[in-house]
Amino acid sequence: LEDSSLPKLISMSCSINSITPLVEKIPSSCYRESHDGRRFLLRNPKEPRFIAIDKSLNSGSESAICVLHKERHPSDDSILYVVDMIISISTPDKIDLEQLDQLIMDMIYEFNISVHSLILDQWNNLATVQKFERLNLAKKVYIHSTSRNIIPIRILSNLIAQNRVKVGKCKKLKEQMRNISLKKMKDGRISYKFTKKQSIFDLFEVLMNATYAADSASEVYPVSIYEISNSKSPSKPAEYVLSKKDDIL
């Protein structure tokens, strides 16, 4: 799962009174500059990106963003899902939701990102979807709930087991994945539960949504070939694959 050559987890704080644009908190390790001063994501900037956003409002919960793209495996041409950035956003009081929207817009403009899909969770995001569509930020902008569909978690767990998801150092994400278990509700929804005292699974959810969107976009076939020498080997899928004890994966 982890590739030390990729940017590690970005942690930032945002409050209702924040002044500094959140995009300025993205470290230089996530992008590079061209000779004319333009900025681009670190790896293969021409590949279309898939961006998932999970918003939370109050302290005690966290918002998250995942940006990823596809690359080809050098030996068998299978598709790998490579995370450009995974961001955790906390708050001491309340998060300014407008600042989260602005962060997405600033990232796309600042790093010249070509976006195929922007995916948001169900909570209070209809206005954001309309705004992003109006600004033509992506080919597709839509709301997707992972709690009502077992397919995204099945896709993610299978890809991880096949060592086809690559992300930078992110202990927090791995902890969320180790501790999660699933339960199918009577109405068909999937309920998330944790084996430890943990109620936040924001990073897991945005990774799941971004991977689901990328996997669904079968028309997007990557030109770039993954540099296998950059990744840690061998993988340890047993640490990260979601449990099948509930027999719903």
Salt bridges, closest charged atoms under 4 A:
GLU2 OE2 - LYS174 NZ 3.36
GLU33 OE2 - ARG39 NE 3.17
ASP36 OD2 - ARG38 NE 3.16
GLU62 OE1 - LYS172 NZ 2.58
GLU71 OE1 - ARG43 NH2 2.94
GLU71 OE2 - HIS69 NE2 2.68
ASP76 OD1 - HIS73 ND1 3.57
ASP77 OD1 - ARG72 NE 3.19
ASP84 OD1 - ARG49 NH2 2.75
ASP84 OD2 - HIS69 ND1 3.00
GLU98 OE1 - LYS131 NZ 3.31
ASP101 OD1 - LYS55 NZ 2.62
ASP101 OD2 - LYS131 NZ 3.08
GLU110 OE2 - ARG39 NH1 3.08
GLU175 OE2 - ARG178 NH1 3.28
ASP187 OD2 - ARG189 NE 2.87
GLU219 OE2 - HIS116 NE2 2.87
GLU239 OE1 - ARG178 NH2 2.99
